[in-house]
């Protein structure tokens, strides 16, 4: 009888050790997933500005955005009849351009984004004087 009790306790002890190992592995996996998710979160900044006609104007934010969407308060981003860019979606290292890389309508800069008026053929219109622009920035 004593051997049976010892065998039973050994089996229970082995099962408990196995469960503890499985739980520790699951906890470690969950912690890794939490860490990965916390590095991919972002904050959303919504706002507006009134164009002042400055050729290159920086709209300041407290952090450097990963993406910025700009459009007029009339929901314009592009006008095909005038071939002009009024806004668009800029993501890191991919500014909103009009035809060529050197014609940047919206560009992410440290702690904000830059908007432009002018360019070749006056096609960059993201800071036209008196025009209201809405933006969403993901930082």
N, C-alpha and C positions, 0 to 999 in steps of 0.2 A: 504494500500500500504506500509506503514512504517513497519508493521509486516512482510510482504512478504520479504522486503529488509533485515530486521534483520535475518529472517530465512535463507535466502540465504547466508548472511555473516557467520552465524553460521555453515552452511554446508561446506562452503569453508574453514573456520578455522579448522573444524574437519578433513577434508580431508588433509589439509596441515600438521596437527599434526600427523596424521597417516602415511603420506609419510615420514615425518622427522624421526619418530620412525623406520620405515622399512629401511630407508637409514642408520641410525645409527647402526642398527643390521647388515646390509650387510657390512658396513665399519669395524665393529668389527670382523666379520667372516673373511673378507679378510686380516686384519692385523694378525689374528691368523695363517692363512695359510702362509703368508709371513714369519712370525717368524719360523714356523715349517720348511719351505724350507731352510731358511738361516742356520739352525742348521744341515742340512743334506748335505750341499755342501762339496766338497772336492777339493783339488788341485792335479794335476798330475805332478809327477816328473819322467822324463825319463832320463836315463843315461847308462853308461857302466863303467866297471872296468876291469882291467887285474889282473887275479889271481896271488897271490904272494906266494902261498904254505903254508901260515900261517894256523895253525889248526883252530883257531877261530878268524875271522877278522870282524871288524865292518865297514860297509859302512855308513858313516855319512850323514845325511840329516838335514835340519834346524828344522824339526818337526818329531814327532813320527808317522809313517804311520799306516793306518788302514789295508792296504793290500799291498803286494809286490809280483810281478811276476818276476822270475829270469830264464834266459835260456842262453845257450852259443850263440855266434854270428852265430853258425851253426844250431841254433834252437833246440838244444838238451836240454831235461829236464830229460830224463831217457833212459838208455840203457839196454834192457832186456838181451842181450847176456853177459853183464858183471855185471848185477844186480847192477847198480850204479845210483845214483841220481845226476844230474847236475843242477837241479833247480826245480821250481815248483811255485805254488801259496800259499803264506802264508797270512792268515787273522788273525786278532787279536785273541789271545789265541788258535791258531791252526797252529803251525809251519809245515813246510814241513819236513816230517820224512821219514826215510828208515826203514820200518818194525816196529820199536819200538819207543816209545815216547822219549827215551833218545838218539836216533840217529837223531838229528835235522840238516837238511841240510841248511835250511833258517829259521831264527827266527827273528821276530820283537823285537827290543830293543828300549829304549828311544832315540829319535832323530836319528833313523836309523834302520838298520837290520844287522844281523850277518850271515856270510857264513862260511862254514867249509870244511876242507879237512881231510880225515882220517876216523875214526869211525871203527866199527867192519867190518872186511873184506875189508877195504879201500873203502867203498861204498858211502861215502859222498864226492862229487867232485864239490862243488860250489865255490872253490877257488884254483883250480889247477894252479900251476905256469905257466905263459905264456898264459893261455887260456883267451880269451876275453868273458865277460858275459854282456848281456844287462839286464836292469831292468826297470820296471814301478812300481812306488810307488804311492799309493793314500793316501794323508794325509789330 
